[in-house]
Amino acid sequence: MSRRVLTLTPEQRSELEHLRDHASKPYLRERDAALLGQSASAVARNGLLRRRNPKTIWEWLNRYQADGVAGLQVKPGRGRKPVFSPSKPGSGPR
């Protein structure tokens, strides 16, 4: 696999560094740190909260290049769906 290089403007680097250090969501801090790291395979092995497949890092890179910081956020509707919705009448405990 070829090595991909993310070229950042000073503003982009500053934004990623700020989010890496101050984002409220741990997954955003992890993804920002990954984009600021060395190669995807080195970051996947050593530079994150846990080991990641290098393809995961490349996917984050693709999403960042396509949509900027917004591409690193988890999209609405992802993840486990609630078992019940407390806002619906009659769906709460009886």
Distance bins in CASP14 RR format, pairs under 12 A and 6 or more apart:
PFRMAT RR
TARGET T0000
AUTHOR 0000-0000-0000
RMODE 2
METHOD distances of the structure
MODEL  1
1 39 0 0 0 0 1 0 0 0 0 0 0
1 40 0 0 0 0 1 0 0 0 0 0 0
1 41 0 0 0 0 1 0 0 0 0 0 0
1 54 1 0 0 1 0 0 0 0 0 0 0
1 55 0 0 0 0 1 0 0 0 0 0 0
1 57 0 0 0 0 0 1 0 0 0 0 0
1 58 0 0 0 0 1 0 0 0 0 0 0
2 39 0 0 0 0 0 1 0 0 0 0 0
2 40 0 0 0 0 0 1 0 0 0 0 0
2 41 0 0 0 0 0 1 0 0 0 0 0
2 54 0 0 0 0 0 1 0 0 0 0 0
2 58 0 0 0 0 0 1 0 0 0 0 0
3 38 0 0 0 0 1 0 0 0 0 0 0
3 39 1 0 1 0 0 0 0 0 0 0 0
3 40 0 0 0 0 1 0 0 0 0 0 0
3 41 0 0 0 0 1 0 0 0 0 0 0
3 42 0 0 0 0 0 1 0 0 0 0 0
3 54 0 0 0 0 0 1 0 0 0 0 0
3 57 0 0 0 0 0 1 0 0 0 0 0
3 58 0 0 0 0 0 1 0 0 0 0 0
3 61 0 0 0 0 0 1 0 0 0 0 0
4 35 0 0 0 0 0 1 0 0 0 0 0
4 38 0 0 0 0 0 1 0 0 0 0 0
4 39 0 0 0 0 1 0 0 0 0 0 0
4 40 1 0 0 1 0 0 0 0 0 0 0
4 41 0 0 0 0 0 1 0 0 0 0 0
4 43 0 0 0 0 0 1 0 0 0 0 0
4 54 0 0 0 0 0 1 0 0 0 0 0
4 55 0 0 0 0 0 1 0 0 0 0 0
4 57 0 0 0 0 1 0 0 0 0 0 0
4 58 1 0 0 1 0 0 0 0 0 0 0
4 59 0 0 0 0 0 1 0 0 0 0 0
4 60 0 0 0 0 0 1 0 0 0 0 0
4 61 1 0 0 1 0 0 0 0 0 0 0
4 62 0 0 0 0 1 0 0 0 0 0 0
4 64 0 0 0 0 0 1 0 0 0 0 0
4 65 0 0 0 0 1 0 0 0 0 0 0
5 35 0 0 0 0 0 1 0 0 0 0 0
5 37 0 0 0 0 0 1 0 0 0 0 0
5 38 0 0 0 0 0 1 0 0 0 0 0
5 39 0 0 0 0 1 0 0 0 0 0 0
5 40 0 0 0 0 0 1 0 0 0 0 0
5 61 0 0 0 0 1 0 0 0 0 0 0
5 65 0 0 0 0 0 1 0 0 0 0 0
6 12 0 0 0 0 1 0 0 0 0 0 0
6 13 0 0 0 0 1 0 0 0 0 0 0
6 16 0 0 0 0 1 0 0 0 0 0 0
6 32 0 0 0 0 0 1 0 0 0 0 0
6 34 0 0 0 0 0 1 0 0 0 0 0
6 35 1 0 0 1 0 0 0 0 0 0 0
6 36 0 0 0 0 1 0 0 0 0 0 0
6 37 0 0 0 0 1 0 0 0 0 0 0
6 38 0 0 0 0 0 1 0 0 0 0 0
6 39 0 0 0 0 0 1 0 0 0 0 0
6 40 0 0 0 0 1 0 0 0 0 0 0
6 43 0 0 0 0 0 1 0 0 0 0 0
6 57 0 0 0 0 0 1 0 0 0 0 0
6 58 0 0 0 0 0 1 0 0 0 0 0
6 60 0 0 0 0 0 1 0 0 0 0 0
6 61 1 0 0 1 0 0 0 0 0 0 0
6 62 0 0 0 0 0 1 0 0 0 0 0
6 63 0 0 0 0 0 1 0 0 0 0 0
6 64 1 0 0 1 0 0 0 0 0 0 0
6 65 1 0 0 1 0 0 0 0 0 0 0
6 68 0 0 0 0 0 1 0 0 0 0 0
7 13 0 0 0 0 1 0 0 0 0 0 0
7 35 0 0 0 0 0 1 0 0 0 0 0
7 61 0 0 0 0 0 1 0 0 0 0 0
7 64 0 0 0 0 0 1 0 0 0 0 0
7 65 0 0 0 0 1 0 0 0 0 0 0
8 14 0 0 0 0 1 0 0 0 0 0 0
8 15 0 0 0 0 1 0 0 0 0 0 0
8 16 1 0 0 1 0 0 0 0 0 0 0
8 17 0 0 0 0 1 0 0 0 0 0 0
8 32 0 0 0 0 0 1 0 0 0 0 0
8 35 0 0 0 0 1 0 0 0 0 0 0
8 36 0 0 0 0 1 0 0 0 0 0 0
8 37 0 0 0 0 0 1 0 0 0 0 0
8 61 0 0 0 0 0 1 0 0 0 0 0
8 64 0 0 0 0 1 0 0 0 0 0 0
8 65 0 0 0 0 0 1 0 0 0 0 0
8 68 0 0 0 0 0 1 0 0 0 0 0
8 69 0 0 0 0 0 1 0 0 0 0 0
9 15 0 0 0 0 1 0 0 0 0 0 0
9 16 0 0 0 0 0 1 0 0 0 0 0
9 68 0 0 0 0 0 1 0 0 0 0 0
10 16 0 0 0 0 0 1 0 0 0 0 0
10 17 0 0 0 0 0 1 0 0 0 0 0
11 17 0 0 0 0 0 1 0 0 0 0 0
11 18 0 0 0 0 0 1 0 0 0 0 0
11 68 0 0 0 0 0 1 0 0 0 0 0
11 69 0 0 0 0 0 1 0 0 0 0 0
12 18 0 0 0 0 0 1 0 0 0 0 0
12 19 0 0 0 0 0 1 0 0 0 0 0
12 32 0 0 0 0 0 1 0 0 0 0 0
12 35 0 0 0 0 1 0 0 0 0 0 0
12 36 0 0 0 0 0 1 0 0 0 0 0
12 64 0 0 0 0 1 0 0 0 0 0 0
12 65 0 0 0 0 0 1 0 0 0 0 0
12 68 0 0 0 0 1 0 0 0 0 0 0
12 69 0 0 0 0 1 0 0 0 0 0 0
13 19 0 0 0 0 0 1 0 0 0 0 0
13 20 0 0 0 0 0 1 0 0 0 0 0
13 32 0 0 0 0 0 1 0 0 0 0 0
13 35 0 0 0 0 1 0 0 0 0 0 0
13 36 1 0 0 1 0 0 0 0 0 0 0
13 37 0 0 0 0 0 1 0 0 0 0 0
14 20 0 0 0 0 0 1 0 0 0 0 0
14 21 0 0 0 0 0 1 0 0 0 0 0
14 22 0 0 0 0 0 1 0 0 0 0 0
14 32 0 0 0 0 0 1 0 0 0 0 0
14 36 0 0 0 0 0 1 0 0 0 0 0
14 69 0 0 0 0 0 1 0 0 0 0 0
15 21 0 0 0 0 0 1 0 0 0 0 0
15 22 0 0 0 0 0 1 0 0 0 0 0
15 23 0 0 0 0 0 1 0 0 0 0 0
15 28 0 0 0 0 0 1 0 0 0 0 0
15 32 0 0 0 0 1 0 0 0 0 0 0
15 35 0 0 0 0 0 1 0 0 0 0 0
15 36 0 0 0 0 0 1 0 0 0 0 0
15 64 0 0 0 0 0 1 0 0 0 0 0
15 68 0 0 0 0 1 0 0 0 0 0 0
15 69 1 0 0 1 0 0 0 0 0 0 0
15 70 0 0 0 0 0 1 0 0 0 0 0
15 72 0 0 0 0 0 1 0 0 0 0 0
16 22 0 0 0 0 0 1 0 0 0 0 0
16 23 0 0 0 0 1 0 0 0 0 0 0
16 28 0 0 0 0 0 1 0 0 0 0 0
16 29 0 0 0 0 0 1 0 0 0 0 0
16 30 0 0 0 0 0 1 0 0 0 0 0
16 31 0 0 0 0 1 0 0 0 0 0 0
16 32 1 0 1 0 0 0 0 0 0 0 0
16 33 0 0 0 0 1 0 0 0 0 0 0
16 34 0 0 0 0 1 0 0 0 0 0 0
16 35 1 0 1 0 0 0 0 0 0 0 0
16 36 1 0 1 0 0 0 0 0 0 0 0
16 37 0 0 0 0 1 0 0 0 0 0 0
16 60 0 0 0 0 0 1 0 0 0 0 0
16 61 0 0 0 0 0 1 0 0 0 0 0
16 64 0 0 0 0 1 0 0 0 0 0 0
16 68 0 0 0 0 1 0 0 0 0 0 0
16 69 1 0 0 1 0 0 0 0 0 0 0
16 72 0 0 0 0 1 0 0 0 0 0 0
17 23 0 0 0 0 0 1 0 0 0 0 0
17 29 0 0 0 0 0 1 0 0 0 0 0
17 32 1 0 0 1 0 0 0 0 0 0 0
17 33 0 0 0 0 1 0 0 0 0 0 0
17 35 0 0 0 0 0 1 0 0 0 0 0
17 36 1 0 0 1 0 0 0 0 0 0 0
17 37 0 0 0 0 0 1 0 0 0 0 0
17 69 0 0 0 0 0 1 0 0 0 0 0
18 28 0 0 0 0 0 1 0 0 0 0 0
18 29 0 0 0 0 0 1 0 0 0 0 0
18 32 0 0 0 0 1 0 0 0 0 0 0
18 36 0 0 0 0 0 1 0 0 0 0 0
18 69 0 0 0 0 1 0 0 0 0 0 0
19 25 0 0 0 0 1 0 0 0 0 0 0
19 26 0 0 0 0 0 1 0 0 0 0 0
19 27 0 0 0 0 0 1 0 0 0 0 0
19 28 1 0 1 0 0 0 0 0 0 0 0
19 29 1 0 0 1 0 0 0 0 0 0 0
19 30 0 0 0 0 0 1 0 0 0 0 0
19 31 0 0 0 0 1 0 0 0 0 0 0
19 32 1 0 1 0 0 0 0 0 0 0 0
19 33 0 0 0 0 1 0 0 0 0 0 0
19 34 0 0 0 0 0 1 0 0 0 0 0
19 35 0 0 0 0 1 0 0 0 0 0 0
19 36 0 0 0 0 1 0 0 0 0 0 0
19 64 0 0 0 0 0 1 0 0 0 0 0
19 68 0 0 0 0 0 1 0 0 0 0 0
19 69 1 0 0 1 0 0 0 0 0 0 0
19 70 0 0 0 0 0 1 0 0 0 0 0
19 71 0 0 0 0 0 1 0 0 0 0 0
19 72 0 0 0 0 1 0 0 0 0 0 0
19 73 0 0 0 0 0 1 0 0 0 0 0
20 26 0 0 0 0 0 1 0 0 0 0 0
20 27 0 0 0 0 0 1 0 0 0 0 0
20 28 0 0 0 0 1 0 0 0 0 0 0
20 29 1 0 1 0 0 0 0 0 0 0 0
20 30 0 0 0 0 1 0 0 0 0 0 0
20 31 0 0 0 0 1 0 0 0 0 0 0
20 32 1 1 0 0 0 0 0 0 0 0 0
20 33 1 0 1 0 0 0 0 0 0 0 0
20 34 0 0 0 0 1 0 0 0 0 0 0
20 35 0 0 0 0 1 0 0 0 0 0 0
20 36 1 0 0 1 0 0 0 0 0 0 0
20 37 0 0 0 0 1 0 0 0 0 0 0
20 47 0 0 0 0 0 1 0 0 0 0 0
20 48 0 0 0 0 0 1 0 0 0 0 0
20 69 0 0 0 0 0 1 0 0 0 0 0
20 72 0 0 0 0 0 1 0 0 0 0 0
21 28 0 0 0 0 0 1 0 0 0 0 0
21 29 1 0 0 1 0 0 0 0 0 0 0
21 32 0 0 0 0 1 0 0 0 0 0 0
21 33 0 0 0 0 1 0 0 0 0 0 0
21 36 0 0 0 0 0 1 0 0 0 0 0
22 28 0 0 0 0 1 0 0 0 0 0 0
22 29 0 0 0 0 1 0 0 0 0 0 0
22 32 0 0 0 0 1 0 0 0 0 0 0
23 29 1 0 1 0 0 0 0 0 0 0 0
23 30 0 0 0 0 1 0 0 0 0 0 0
23 31 0 0 0 0 1 0 0 0 0 0 0
23 32 1 0 0 1 0 0 0 0 0 0 0
23 33 0 0 0 0 0 1 0 0 0 0 0
23 69 0 0 0 0 1 0 0 0 0 0 0
23 72 0 0 0 0 1 0 0 0 0 0 0
23 73 0 0 0 0 1 0 0 0 0 0 0
24 73 0 0 0 0 0 1 0 0 0 0 0
25 31 0 0 0 0 1 0 0 0 0 0 0
25 32 0 0 0 0 0 1 0 0 0 0 0
25 69 0 0 0 0 0 1 0 0 0 0 0
25 72 0 0 0 0 1 0 0 0 0 0 0
25 73 1 0 0 1 0 0 0 0 0 0 0
25 74 0 0 0 0 1 0 0 0 0 0 0
26 32 0 0 0 0 0 1 0 0 0 0 0
26 33 0 0 0 0 0 1 0 0 0 0 0
26 48 0 0 0 0 0 1 0 0 0 0 0
26 49 1 0 0 1 0 0 0 0 0 0 0
26 50 0 0 0 0 0 1 0 0 0 0 0
26 74 0 0 0 0 0 1 0 0 0 0 0
27 33 0 0 0 0 0 1 0 0 0 0 0
27 34 0 0 0 0 0 1 0 0 0 0 0
27 48 0 0 0 0 0 1 0 0 0 0 0
27 49 0 0 0 0 1 0 0 0 0 0 0
27 50 0 0 0 0 0 1 0 0 0 0 0
27 52 0 0 0 0 0 1 0 0 0 0 0
27 56 0 0 0 0 0 1 0 0 0 0 0
27 60 0 0 0 0 0 1 0 0 0 0 0
27 72 0 0 0 0 1 0 0 0 0 0 0
27 73 0 0 0 0 1 0 0 0 0 0 0
27 74 1 0 0 1 0 0 0 0 0 0 0
27 78 0 0 0 0 0 1 0 0 0 0 0
28 34 0 0 0 0 0 1 0 0 0 0 0
28 35 0 0 0 0 0 1 0 0 0 0 0
28 49 0 0 0 0 0 1 0 0 0 0 0
28 60 0 0 0 0 0 1 0 0 0 0 0
28 64 0 0 0 0 0 1 0 0 0 0 0
28 69 0 0 0 0 1 0 0 0 0 0 0
28 70 0 0 0 0 0 1 0 0 0 0 0
28 71 0 0 0 0 0 1 0 0 0 0 0
28 72 1 0 0 1 0 0 0 0 0 0 0
28 73 1 0 0 1 0 0 0 0 0 0 0
28 74 0 0 0 0 1 0 0 0 0 0 0
29 35 0 0 0 0 0 1 0 0 0 0 0
29 36 0 0 0 0 0 1 0 0 0 0 0
29 47 0 0 0 0 0 1 0 0 0 0 0
29 48 0 0 0 0 1 0 0 0 0 0 0
29 49 0 0 0 0 1 0 0 0 0 0 0
29 72 0 0 0 0 0 1 0 0 0 0 0
30 36 0 0 0 0 0 1 0 0 0 0 0
30 37 0 0 0 0 0 1 0 0 0 0 0
30 43 0 0 0 0 1 0 0 0 0 0 0
30 44 0 0 0 0 0 1 0 0 0 0 0
30 47 0 0 0 0 1 0 0 0 0 0 0
30 48 1 0 1 0 0 0 0 0 0 0 0
30 49 1 0 1 0 0 0 0 0 0 0 0
30 50 0 0 0 0 1 0 0 0 0 0 0
30 51 0 0 0 0 0 1 0 0 0 0 0
30 52 0 0 0 0 1 0 0 0 0 0 0
30 56 0 0 0 0 0 1 0 0 0 0 0
30 57 0 0 0 0 0 1 0 0 0 0 0
30 60 0 0 0 0 1 0 0 0 0 0 0
30 72 0 0 0 0 1 0 0 0 0 0 0
30 74 0 0 0 0 0 1 0 0 0 0 0
31 37 0 0 0 0 0 1 0 0 0 0 0
31 43 0 0 0 0 0 1 0 0 0 0 0
31 47 0 0 0 0 0 1 0 0 0 0 0
31 48 0 0 0 0 1 0 0 0 0 0 0
31 49 0 0 0 0 0 1 0 0 0 0 0
31 52 0 0 0 0 1 0 0 0 0 0 0
31 56 0 0 0 0 1 0 0 0 0 0 0
31 57 0 0 0 0 1 0 0 0 0 0 0
31 59 0 0 0 0 0 1 0 0 0 0 0
31 60 1 0 1 0 0 0 0 0 0 0 0
31 61 0 0 0 0 1 0 0 0 0 0 0
31 63 0 0 0 0 1 0 0 0 0 0 0
31 64 0 0 0 0 1 0 0 0 0 0 0
31 68 0 0 0 0 0 1 0 0 0 0 0
31 69 0 0 0 0 1 0 0 0 0 0 0
31 70 0 0 0 0 0 1 0 0 0 0 0
31 71 0 0 0 0 1 0 0 0 0 0 0
31 72 1 0 1 0 0 0 0 0 0 0 0
31 73 0 0 0 0 1 0 0 0 0 0 0
31 74 0 0 0 0 1 0 0 0 0 0 0
32 43 0 0 0 0 0 1 0 0 0 0 0
32 48 0 0 0 0 0 1 0 0 0 0 0
32 57 0 0 0 0 0 1 0 0 0 0 0
32 60 0 0 0 0 1 0 0 0 0 0 0
32 61 0 0 0 0 0 1 0 0 0 0 0
32 64 0 0 0 0 1 0 0 0 0 0 0
32 68 0 0 0 0 0 1 0 0 0 0 0
32 69 0 0 0 0 1 0 0 0 0 0 0
32 71 0 0 0 0 0 1 0 0 0 0 0
32 72 1 0 0 1 0 0 0 0 0 0 0
32 73 0 0 0 0 0 1 0 0 0 0 0
33 43 1 0 0 1 0 0 0 0 0 0 0
33 44 0 0 0 0 0 1 0 0 0 0 0
33 46 0 0 0 0 0 1 0 0 0 0 0
33 47 1 0 0 1 0 0 0 0 0 0 0
33 48 1 0 0 1 0 0 0 0 0 0 0
33 49 0 0 0 0 1 0 0 0 0 0 0
33 52 0 0 0 0 0 1 0 0 0 0 0
33 57 0 0 0 0 0 1 0 0 0 0 0
33 60 0 0 0 0 0 1 0 0 0 0 0
33 72 0 0 0 0 0 1 0 0 0 0 0
34 40 1 0 0 1 0 0 0 0 0 0 0
34 41 0 0 0 0 0 1 0 0 0 0 0
34 42 0 0 0 0 0 1 0 0 0 0 0
34 43 1 0 1 0 0 0 0 0 0 0 0
34 44 1 0 0 1 0 0 0 0 0 0 0
34 45 0 0 0 0 0 1 0 0 0 0 0
34 46 0 0 0 0 0 1 0 0 0 0 0
34 47 1 0 0 1 0 0 0 0 0 0 0
34 48 1 0 0 1 0 0 0 0 0 0 0
34 49 0 0 0 0 0 1 0 0 0 0 0
34 50 0 0 0 0 0 1 0 0 0 0 0
34 51 0 0 0 0 0 1 0 0 0 0 0
34 52 1 0 0 1 0 0 0 0 0 0 0
34 53 0 0 0 0 0 1 0 0 0 0 0
34 54 0 0 0 0 0 1 0 0 0 0 0
34 56 0 0 0 0 1 0 0 0 0 0 0
34 57 1 0 1 0 0 0 0 0 0 0 0
34 58 0 0 0 0 0 1 0 0 0 0 0
34 59 0 0 0 0 0 1 0 0 0 0 0
34 60 1 0 1 0 0 0 0 0 0 0 0
34 61 0 0 0 0 1 0 0 0 0 0 0
34 63 0 0 0 0 0 1 0 0 0 0 0
34 64 0 0 0 0 1 0 0 0 0 0 0
34 72 0 0 0 0 1 0 0 0 0 0 0
35 43 0 0 0 0 1 0 0 0 0 0 0
35 47 0 0 0 0 0 1 0 0 0 0 0
35 48 0 0 0 0 0 1 0 0 0 0 0
35 57 0 0 0 0 1 0 0 0 0 0 0
35 58 0 0 0 0 0 1 0 0 0 0 0
35 59 0 0 0 0 0 1 0 0 0 0 0
35 60 1 0 0 1 0 0 0 0 0 0 0
35 61 1 0 0 1 0 0 0 0 0 0 0
35 62 0 0 0 0 0 1 0 0 0 0 0
35 63 0 0 0 0 1 0 0 0 0 0 0
35 64 1 0 1 0 0 0 0 0 0 0 0
35 65 0 0 0 0 1 0 0 0 0 0 0
35 68 0 0 0 0 1 0 0 0 0 0 0
35 69 0 0 0 0 1 0 0 0 0 0 0
35 71 0 0 0 0 0 1 0 0 0 0 0
35 72 1 0 0 1 0 0 0 0 0 0 0
36 43 0 0 0 0 1 0 0 0 0 0 0
36 47 0 0 0 0 0 1 0 0 0 0 0
36 48 0 0 0 0 0 1 0 0 0 0 0
36 57 0 0 0 0 0 1 0 0 0 0 0
36 60 0 0 0 0 0 1 0 0 0 0 0
36 61 0 0 0 0 0 1 0 0 0 0 0
36 64 0 0 0 0 0 1 0 0 0 0 0
36 72 0 0 0 0 0 1 0 0 0 0 0
37 43 1 0 1 0 0 0 0 0 0 0 0
37 44 0 0 0 0 0 1 0 0 0 0 0
37 45 0 0 0 0 0 1 0 0 0 0 0
37 46 0 0 0 0 1 0 0 0 0 0 0
37 47 1 0 0 1 0 0 0 0 0 0 0
37 48 0 0 0 0 1 0 0 0 0 0 0
37 57 0 0 0 0 1 0 0 0 0 0 0
37 60 0 0 0 0 0 1 0 0 0 0 0
37 61 0 0 0 0 0 1 0 0 0 0 0
38 44 0 0 0 0 0 1 0 0 0 0 0
38 45 0 0 0 0 0 1 0 0 0 0 0
38 46 0 0 0 0 1 0 0 0 0 0 0
38 47 0 0 0 0 1 0 0 0 0 0 0
38 54 0 0 0 0 0 1 0 0 0 0 0
38 57 0 0 0 0 0 1 0 0 0 0 0
39 45 0 0 0 0 1 0 0 0 0 0 0
39 46 0 0 0 0 0 1 0 0 0 0 0
39 47 0 0 0 0 0 1 0 0 0 0 0
39 54 0 0 0 0 1 0 0 0 0 0 0
39 57 0 0 0 0 1 0 0 0 0 0 0
39 58 0 0 0 0 0 1 0 0 0 0 0
39 61 0 0 0 0 0 1 0 0 0 0 0
40 46 0 0 0 0 0 1 0 0 0 0 0
40 47 0 0 0 0 0 1 0 0 0 0 0
40 48 0 0 0 0 0 1 0 0 0 0 0
40 52 0 0 0 0 1 0 0 0 0 0 0
40 53 0 0 0 0 1 0 0 0 0 0 0
40 54 1 0 1 0 0 0 0 0 0 0 0
40 55 0 0 0 0 1 0 0 0 0 0 0
40 56 0 0 0 0 1 0 0 0 0 0 0
40 57 1 1 0 0 0 0 0 0 0 0 0
40 58 1 0 1 0 0 0 0 0 0 0 0
40 59 0 0 0 0 1 0 0 0 0 0 0
40 60 0 0 0 0 1 0 0 0 0 0 0
40 61 1 0 0 1 0 0 0 0 0 0 0
40 62 0 0 0 0 0 1 0 0 0 0 0
41 47 0 0 0 0 0 1 0 0 0 0 0
41 48 0 0 0 0 0 1 0 0 0 0 0
41 51 0 0 0 0 0 1 0 0 0 0 0
41 52 0 0 0 0 1 0 0 0 0 0 0
41 53 0 0 0 0 1 0 0 0 0 0 0
41 54 1 0 1 0 0 0 0 0 0 0 0
41 55 0 0 0 0 1 0 0 0 0 0 0
41 56 0 0 0 0 0 1 0 0 0 0 0
41 57 1 0 0 1 0 0 0 0 0 0 0
41 58 0 0 0 0 1 0 0 0 0 0 0
42 48 0 0 0 0 0 1 0 0 0 0 0
42 51 0 0 0 0 0 1 0 0 0 0 0
42 52 0 0 0 0 0 1 0 0 0 0 0
42 54 0 0 0 0 1 0 0 0 0 0 0
42 57 0 0 0 0 1 0 0 0 0 0 0
43 49 0 0 0 0 0 1 0 0 0 0 0
43 50 0 0 0 0 0 1 0 0 0 0 0
43 51 0 0 0 0 0 1 0 0 0 0 0
43 52 1 0 0 1 0 0 0 0 0 0 0
43 53 0 0 0 0 0 1 0 0 0 0 0
43 54 0 0 0 0 1 0 0 0 0 0 0
43 56 0 0 0 0 1 0 0 0 0 0 0
43 57 1 0 1 0 0 0 0 0 0 0 0
43 58 0 0 0 0 0 1 0 0 0 0 0
43 60 0 0 0 0 1 0 0 0 0 0 0
43 61 0 0 0 0 0 1 0 0 0 0 0
44 50 0 0 0 0 1 0 0 0 0 0 0
44 51 1 0 0 1 0 0 0 0 0 0 0
44 52 1 0 1 0 0 0 0 0 0 0 0
44 53 1 0 0 1 0 0 0 0 0 0 0
44 54 1 0 1 0 0 0 0 0 0 0 0
44 55 0 0 0 0 1 0 0 0 0 0 0
44 56 1 0 0 1 0 0 0 0 0 0 0
44 57 1 0 1 0 0 0 0 0 0 0 0
44 58 0 0 0 0 1 0 0 0 0 0 0
44 59 0 0 0 0 0 1 0 0 0 0 0
44 60 0 0 0 0 0 1 0 0 0 0 0
44 61 0 0 0 0 0 1 0 0 0 0 0
45 51 1 0 0 1 0 0 0 0 0 0 0
45 52 0 0 0 0 1 0 0 0 0 0 0
45 53 0 0 0 0 0 1 0 0 0 0 0
45 54 0 0 0 0 1 0 0 0 0 0 0
45 57 0 0 0 0 0 1 0 0 0 0 0
46 52 0 0 0 0 0 1 0 0 0 0 0
46 54 0 0 0 0 0 1 0 0 0 0 0
46 57 0 0 0 0 0 1 0 0 0 0 0
47 54 0 0 0 0 0 1 0 0 0 0 0
47 57 0 0 0 0 1 0 0 0 0 0 0
48 54 0 0 0 0 0 1 0 0 0 0 0
48 56 0 0 0 0 1 0 0 0 0 0 0
48 57 0 0 0 0 1 0 0 0 0 0 0
48 60 0 0 0 0 0 1 0 0 0 0 0
50 56 0 0 0 0 0 1 0 0 0 0 0
51 57 0 0 0 0 0 1 0 0 0 0 0
52 58 0 0 0 0 0 1 0 0 0 0 0
52 59 0 0 0 0 1 0 0 0 0 0 0
52 60 0 0 0 0 1 0 0 0 0 0 0
53 59 0 0 0 0 1 0 0 0 0 0 0
53 60 0 0 0 0 0 1 0 0 0 0 0
54 60 0 0 0 0 0 1 0 0 0 0 0
54 61 0 0 0 0 0 1 0 0 0 0 0
55 61 0 0 0 0 0 1 0 0 0 0 0
55 62 0 0 0 0 0 1 0 0 0 0 0
56 62 0 0 0 0 0 1 0 0 0 0 0
56 63 0 0 0 0 0 1 0 0 0 0 0
57 63 0 0 0 0 0 1 0 0 0 0 0
57 64 0 0 0 0 0 1 0 0 0 0 0
57 72 0 0 0 0 0 1 0 0 0 0 0
58 64 0 0 0 0 0 1 0 0 0 0 0
58 65 0 0 0 0 0 1 0 0 0 0 0
59 65 0 0 0 0 0 1 0 0 0 0 0
59 66 0 0 0 0 0 1 0 0 0 0 0
59 71 0 0 0 0 0 1 0 0 0 0 0
59 72 0 0 0 0 0 1 0 0 0 0 0
60 66 0 0 0 0 0 1 0 0 0 0 0
60 67 0 0 0 0 0 1 0 0 0 0 0
60 68 0 0 0 0 0 1 0 0 0 0 0
60 69 0 0 0 0 0 1 0 0 0 0 0
60 71 0 0 0 0 1 0 0 0 0 0 0
60 72 1 0 0 1 0 0 0 0 0 0 0
60 73 0 0 0 0 0 1 0 0 0 0 0
60 74 0 0 0 0 0 1 0 0 0 0 0
61 67 0 0 0 0 0 1 0 0 0 0 0
61 68 0 0 0 0 0 1 0 0 0 0 0
61 71 0 0 0 0 0 1 0 0 0 0 0
61 72 0 0 0 0 1 0 0 0 0 0 0
62 68 0 0 0 0 0 1 0 0 0 0 0
62 71 0 0 0 0 1 0 0 0 0 0 0
62 72 0 0 0 0 0 1 0 0 0 0 0
63 69 0 0 0 0 1 0 0 0 0 0 0
63 70 0 0 0 0 1 0 0 0 0 0 0
63 71 1 0 1 0 0 0 0 0 0 0 0
63 72 1 0 0 1 0 0 0 0 0 0 0
63 73 0 0 0 0 1 0 0 0 0 0 0
63 74 0 0 0 0 0 1 0 0 0 0 0
63 75 0 0 0 0 1 0 0 0 0 0 0
64 70 0 0 0 0 1 0 0 0 0 0 0
64 71 1 0 0 1 0 0 0 0 0 0 0
64 72 1 0 1 0 0 0 0 0 0 0 0
64 73 0 0 0 0 0 1 0 0 0 0 0
65 71 0 0 0 0 1 0 0 0 0 0 0
65 72 0 0 0 0 0 1 0 0 0 0 0
66 72 0 0 0 0 0 1 0 0 0 0 0
67 73 0 0 0 0 1 0 0 0 0 0 0
67 75 0 0 0 0 0 1 0 0 0 0 0
82 88 0 0 0 0 0 1 0 0 0 0 0
82 91 0 0 0 0 1 0 0 0 0 0 0
82 92 0 0 0 0 0 1 0 0 0 0 0
83 91 0 0 0 0 1 0 0 0 0 0 0
83 92 0 0 0 0 0 1 0 0 0 0 0
83 93 0 0 0 0 0 1 0 0 0 0 0
84 90 0 0 0 0 1 0 0 0 0 0 0
84 91 1 0 1 0 0 0 0 0 0 0 0
84 92 1 0 0 1 0 0 0 0 0 0 0
84 93 0 0 0 0 1 0 0 0 0 0 0
84 94 0 0 0 0 0 1 0 0 0 0 0
85 91 1 0 1 0 0 0 0 0 0 0 0
85 92 0 0 0 0 1 0 0 0 0 0 0
86 92 1 0 0 1 0 0 0 0 0 0 0
86 93 0 0 0 0 1 0 0 0 0 0 0
END
